[in-house]
Amino acid sequence: MGKPIYEPKRVYAQLRDKFIELISSSGLSNEKAEYRILGSDFVKLPSSDYALMRGREVIVDCEVCGFHGQAFTDMPKLFSGRLVDASELVFGDPGDRGIFFATLNAVMRRLGLIDGTVHCRGADAEECGRMLANHILSKIGKVKVAHIGYQPGHVKATSSIFDVVYVTDLNPENIGKIKHGIKILDGSMNEEVIRDTDVACITGSAIVNGTLFKLLECCETYNVKYIIYGVTIKGAAKILGFDTFCPLGT
């Protein structure tokens, strides 16, 4: 993989341009999409620890010609218009970007460029954690792990295998709490935590709230491997050349 582009506006412009290219070349520019806001009733995750189950985040679901794409945001919005009208939303706030990335995922799913763009449900969230822990162990080794963002299933699984696990979060309800034997640290400590670990697990929804690029920059500065997970970034990762981990999306 080539060196990522860390300037957010450049990345967002690159994604906007590719989105326009895709819908133009496929004749989808004037197609209208359907949008829904999905919460805990949709995913039925196994613990109230998940931000989605507590209503702190939602899923924006976009349907294009029967194909669905999803993205997380903590600022839910709906949208009505042609696909081409959604292209500039990538430059908006996290609510706008949630719509854009859900739409990008749906379009790329429709074109057969990606799959697994619908979030896993129920007990699959716990299984995803076990798969992530085994993935790190088999591909990287018995290393020090950072979770940037508290994902309960992932933290539960990795903390049972790895001796050193750090977790940061932006939610004040989590900060300072002990979860699965790990104290949740403030997100302001992200750089310090990344510096002191070997691999950082980063939620793909960081591309929606705009924090992803600084995190990747920190990983490169300190020679830390990173794993970007989740459905939100599926389409963008394909365009930007990022590896992602999301084995149970449908």
Residue, then its C-alpha position, 0 to 999 in steps of 0.5 A: m500500500g502506498k503512503p496514505i494521504y493524511e490531509p482530510k480535505r484532499v482525501y474527501a475530495q478524492l472520494r467525492d471525485k471517485f463517487i461522481e466518476l462511478i455514478s456517471s460511468s454507470g448511469l446512476s447519477n440521477e437515481k434516487a436513493e432511499y435512506r433510513i436511520l437504524g438503531s438498537d432494534f436493527v442490530k440487537l447486539p448482545s450488550s448495552d455497552y455498545a454505543l449503538m444499543r445506548g443510542r449514542e450512535v446510529i446507522v444510516d442505511c442507504e438503498v440504491c436499486g435494492f443494494h444497501g450500504q451503511a455507515f455509523t454517525d452520532m449525528p443522524k440525518l436523512f437525505s432526499g435527492r439524486l445520487v449526484d446531489a449527495s456527492e458534496l455531503v462528504f465536506g459537511d458535518p458528521g451527519d452529512r458524511g454519514i449519509f455520504f459514506a452510506t451512499l458510497n457503500a451502497v453504490m459500490r455494492r450495487l456495482g459489485l466493487i465491494d460486499g459486506t456493507v450491512h452491519c452484523r447483528g446479534a451474537d456476530a458482534e462477539e464472534c467478530g471480536r474473537m476473529l479479530a483477536n485471532h487475526i492479530l495473533s496469527k498475522i502479527g503475534k503476541v503484541k501490545v494492542a490499542h483500541i481507539g474507540y471502545q468496541p465491547g466485543h473486540v476488547k473482551a476478546t483481545s483482553s483475554i489473549f493479549d497481555v497488554v491492551y489499551v482502550t481509549d474512548l471519547n464517551p465520558e460515560n466510559i472514560g475511567k471505567i473498567k471494562h473487561g479488566i481494562k481501564i478506558l482512557d480518554g481519547s485525548m491520549n490516543e497518540e500516547v497510547i499508539r506510541d506505546t503499542d504495536v498495533a492499533c485497532i481503529t473504527g472505520s467510523a473515524i472517517v465520518n467524524g474526521t479523526l481517522f487521518k490523525l490516527l493513521e499519521c500517528c501510526e506511521t510516525y511510531n511505526v505501529k500497524y493499524i487495523i481499520y474495522g467496520v462497514t462504514i469505511k468499506g467503500a472508501a477503503k477500496i478507493l484509498g487502498f486501506d486494508t479493512f477488517c469486517p468479516l461478518g458484514t452481509 
